[in-house]
Amino acid sequence: MSAPGTAARPAREVCAQLLAELMLADERLVCLDSDTGQFTRVDFGAAADRYVNLGIAEQNLLGAAAGLARAGRIPVVHTMATFAATRALEAVKIDVAFGNLAVHIVATHGGLSAGSLGPTHHALEDVAVLRTLPNLRVVVPADADDAAGLLRQCLDGPGPSYLRLGREGTPPLPPRPSPALLGRAQVLRPIGGDVTIVGCGPRPVRLALQAADALTASGVATTVLDMHTVKPLDVATLTAAAGNDTVLTVEDHWAAGGLGSAVAECLAERGTRVRRIGAPDRFFPYAGEHEDLLERAGVTAARVVAAAHAMLAETPRRR
């Protein structure tokens, strides 16, 4: 699906480089790190004194960021997704979101992308937990370019944000007519198909496109949305795409509480049929490569295709 010759780039590295560049131009920007190994002070050049590694102390990290935001700084917090969503949750809720402070959390190793590090580092709950907090934007980009563009928009906007990235690089998505915009879904396959697939994150969106190719080959026209902003959800585009009454979601997250739940909540009142493709309600107590773990979790293009055909075969249709 990537253009020939395009290389996989880790979004976390692209965002780290962008942040170092932006900090040279804006003295309000501060980078707080939780010993992720992503940075050294040298990376920030003349802005090195605005890079602080607080160590593995995520709750303190968010508390310090909130204090800096109240003092007029724009803190960017680097940590791993599962620790931002669970270990630091109280600080994210009370110190950051409650005050609607411009603290931006760049969370790496989202979903099962930290597979080799085992279940302590799997982040299958973060979107569910954090999208419930008022004021906090939840953003799950699908490739490195989108991640950089959406990070810029988060930094330019008011209030806090949570940017969820993977670990390893993935190839870029196919060219699109316009860059990703916060709060607006990207339409990757035209609205009006027999089935609509909604994904977020690098591997799920690619799985959605693979599934769409297979469905189209079997005569099923398929709409695909990249719902990179899970909160606030692009309700207008989602409801327009849901006119076919057959919507599937795919995500690198437990099926409960994440993108699929957000979509189902939105579409429930109009009676739209929604099936969620996500990890089942169990832990994955082993280490492994990202793609292998997704397959064990059933987050695959084949499962999306099978679910779409099953939905189309259901009778009677609700509408």
C-alpha positions in Angstrom: 0.0 0.0 0.0 3.0 2.3 0.3 4.3 4.1 -2.7 7.3 2.4 -4.2 10.6 3.3 -2.6 9.1 4.9 0.5 10.6 3.7 3.8 9.1 2.9 7.1 9.7 5.7 9.6 8.9 5.5 13.3 6.5 8.3 14.1 8.1 8.8 17.5 11.4 9.6 15.9 9.8 12.1 13.4 7.9 13.8 16.2 11.0 14.0 18.4 13.0 15.7 15.6 10.1 18.1 15.0 9.9 19.0 18.7 13.6 19.7 18.9 13.2 22.1 15.9 10.2 23.8 17.3 11.8 24.3 20.7 14.5 26.4 19.0 11.8 28.8 17.6 9.5 29.0 20.6 10.9 29.5 24.1 7.6 28.5 25.7 8.1 24.9 24.6 9.5 22.5 27.2 10.2 18.7 26.8 9.7 16.5 29.9 10.9 13.0 29.5 10.4 9.8 31.5 13.7 8.2 30.7 12.4 6.8 27.4 15.8 6.8 25.8 14.4 9.0 23.0 16.4 12.0 23.7 19.7 13.4 25.0 20.2 17.1 25.8 22.4 17.4 22.8 19.4 16.8 20.6 18.0 20.2 21.6 21.0 22.4 20.8 20.5 25.9 22.1 17.2 24.8 23.8 18.9 22.0 25.9 18.1 23.7 29.2 14.4 23.2 28.3 14.7 19.4 28.2 14.3 17.7 31.5 14.4 13.9 32.2 12.5 13.2 35.4 13.1 9.5 35.2 10.5 6.8 35.5 8.1 8.9 37.6 5.1 9.5 35.3 2.7 11.0 37.8 5.4 13.5 38.9 6.0 14.1 35.2 2.4 15.2 34.6 2.3 17.2 37.8 5.4 19.1 36.8 4.0 19.7 33.3 0.8 21.1 34.8 2.8 23.5 36.9 4.9 24.6 33.9 1.7 25.2 31.9 0.2 27.4 34.6 3.5 29.4 34.4 3.0 30.1 30.7 5.1 27.3 29.3 3.9 24.7 26.7 5.1 21.3 28.1 5.4 18.3 25.9 5.5 15.1 27.9 7.2 12.0 26.5 6.4 8.7 28.0 5.0 5.3 27.1 1.3 4.9 26.5 0.3 2.4 29.2 2.1 4.4 31.9 0.5 7.7 30.8 -3.0 6.2 30.9 -2.8 4.2 34.1 0.1 5.1 36.4 -0.3 8.8 35.8 -4.0 8.9 35.4 -4.8 10.9 38.5 -2.4 13.6 37.5 -3.7 13.6 33.9 -7.2 14.0 35.2 -6.8 16.5 38.1 -3.6 18.4 37.3 -4.0 18.6 33.5 -7.5 18.0 32.2 -9.4 19.6 35.1 -7.6 22.8 34.5 -7.8 22.5 30.7 -4.0 23.2 30.6 -2.0 23.1 27.4 0.0 20.0 28.3 0.7 17.6 25.4 1.4 14.0 26.0 3.3 12.2 23.3 2.8 8.5 24.2 4.9 5.9 22.4 4.5 2.1 22.3 0.7 2.3 21.9 -1.4 -0.9 21.6 0.7 -4.1 21.2 3.6 -2.3 19.5 5.8 -2.9 22.6 5.2 -6.6 22.1 8.7 -7.6 22.7 8.6 -6.0 26.2 5.8 -8.1 27.4 2.4 -7.4 28.9 3.6 -4.7 31.3 4.2 -2.5 28.3 1.1 -3.4 26.3 -1.2 -0.4 26.0 -4.6 -1.8 25.2 -6.6 0.4 27.5 -5.3 3.9 27.1 -7.8 5.3 24.6 -10.7 3.9 26.6 -9.4 5.5 29.8 -8.3 8.9 28.4 -11.2 9.6 26.1 -13.5 9.8 29.1 -11.7 12.8 30.5 -13.2 16.2 29.6 -11.0 18.7 27.7 -8.4 16.1 26.6 -8.0 15.5 22.8 -7.1 11.9 22.0 -5.3 11.5 18.7 -4.0 8.2 17.1 -2.2 9.0 13.8 -1.8 6.4 11.1 1.7 7.4 9.8 4.7 9.5 10.6 3.7 12.5 8.4 0.3 12.6 10.0 1.8 12.3 13.4 4.0 15.3 12.9 1.2 17.4 11.4 -1.2 16.6 14.1 1.4 17.3 16.8 1.9 20.8 15.3 -1.9 21.3 15.4 -2.1 20.1 19.0 0.7 22.5 20.1 -1.0 25.4 18.3 -4.4 24.8 19.9 -5.7 25.4 23.4 -6.1 22.7 26.1 -4.4 19.3 26.5 -3.8 16.5 24.1 -2.8 12.8 24.0 -0.9 11.7 20.9 -0.7 8.0 20.7 2.2 6.6 18.6 3.6 3.1 18.0 7.1 1.8 18.5 8.4 0.7 15.1 8.2 2.5 11.8 5.4 1.7 9.3 5.4 2.8 5.7 3.4 5.9 4.9 -0.2 5.6 3.8 -1.0 6.2 0.1 -1.1 9.9 -0.9 -4.2 11.7 0.2 -5.7 14.9 -1.2 -5.2 16.9 2.0 -3.2 16.6 5.2 -4.7 15.3 8.4 -6.7 17.9 10.3 -7.5 17.6 14.0 -11.1 16.5 14.6 -11.7 15.6 10.9 -11.7 12.0 9.7 -9.8 11.3 6.5 -11.8 9.6 3.8 -9.4 7.0 2.3 -12.1 5.2 0.2 -15.1 7.2 -1.0 -18.3 7.5 1.0 -21.2 5.6 -0.5 -19.9 2.0 -0.3 -21.8 -1.0 0.8 -19.7 -1.3 3.9 -17.8 1.3 6.0 -14.6 0.5 7.8 -13.3 2.9 10.4 -9.8 2.6 11.7 -7.2 4.5 13.7 -3.5 4.0 14.2 -0.8 2.8 11.6 -1.4 -0.9 11.4 -5.3 -0.9 11.8 -5.7 1.7 9.1 -3.5 -0.4 6.8 -5.5 -3.5 7.7 -8.7 -1.6 6.9 -7.3 -0.7 3.4 -6.3 -4.3 2.9 -9.8 -5.5 3.9 -11.3 -2.9 1.6 -9.2 -4.2 -1.4 -10.4 -7.8 -0.7 -14.0 -6.7 -0.3 -14.0 -4.6 -3.5 -12.5 -7.6 -5.3 -15.5 -9.6 -4.2 -17.9 -7.0 -5.4 -18.5 -5.2 -2.1 -17.9 -1.4 -2.5 -16.2 -0.2 0.7 -15.7 3.1 2.4 -12.7 3.6 4.6 -12.2 6.3 7.2 -9.0 7.1 9.1 -10.5 8.3 12.4 -7.2 9.7 13.7 -8.9 11.9 16.2 -10.9 9.7 18.5 -11.9 12.6 20.6 -13.5 14.9 19.5 -15.0 12.4 17.1 -15.9 13.6 13.6 -19.6 12.9 14.0 -20.5 14.5 10.7 -18.2 12.5 8.5 -19.0 9.3 10.5 -22.8 9.6 10.1 -22.4 10.5 6.4 -20.4 7.3 5.9 -22.7 5.2 8.0 -25.6 5.5 5.6 -25.0 1.9 4.4 -26.0 0.7 7.8 -22.9 -1.6 7.9 -20.0 -0.2 9.9 -16.9 -2.0 11.2 -14.2 -0.6 13.4 -10.6 -1.9 13.6 -8.1 -0.8 16.2 -5.0 -1.9 18.1 -6.8 -1.7 21.5 -9.1 -3.8 23.5 -12.5 -3.9 21.8 -14.0 -2.3 24.9 -13.8 1.4 25.3 -11.7 2.5 22.4 -12.5 3.7 18.9 -15.1 1.0 18.3 -17.0 2.0 21.4 -16.8 5.7 20.5 -18.2 4.9 17.0 -20.9 2.6 18.5 -22.0 5.2 21.0 -22.3 7.8 18.2 -24.3 5.5 15.9 -26.4 3.6 18.3 -29.3 6.1 18.4 -29.7 5.9 14.6 -29.8 2.1 14.7 -26.7 1.5 12.6 -25.1 -1.9 12.8 -21.6 -1.7 14.2 -19.1 -4.5 14.7 -15.8 -3.9 16.6 -12.6 -5.6 15.6 -10.2 -5.2 18.5 -8.3 -7.3 21.0 -10.5 -9.7 23.1 -11.1 -9.3 26.8 -8.0 -11.0 28.0 -4.3 -10.2 28.6 -1.5 -11.4 26.3 1.0 -12.8 28.8 3.9 -13.2 26.4 6.3 -11.2 24.4 6.3 -11.1 20.6 6.5 -9.1 17.5 3.8 -6.5 16.9 2.1 -8.2 13.9 2.2 -11.6 15.5 0.4 -10.3 18.6 -2.2 -8.5 16.5 -2.9 -11.8 14.7 -3.2 -13.6 18.1 -5.6 -10.9 19.1 -7.7 -11.4 15.9 -6.9 -7.9 14.6 -6.5 -8.9 11.0 -7.8 -7.9 7.6 -9.2 -11.4 7.1 -11.3 -10.9 10.3 -12.6 -7.6 9.0 -13.5 -9.1 5.7 -15.3 -12.1 7.3 -17.2 -9.8 9.6 -18.3 -7.6 6.7 -19.6 -10.5 4.7 -21.4 -11.8 7.8 -23.1 -8.5 8.4 -24.2 -8.2 4.8 -25.7 -11.7 5.0 -27.7 -11.0 8.0 -31.4 -10.9 7.5 -33.6 -9.0 7.9 -31.6 -5.8 7.6 -32.6 -3.2 10.2 -33.3 -0.6 7.6 
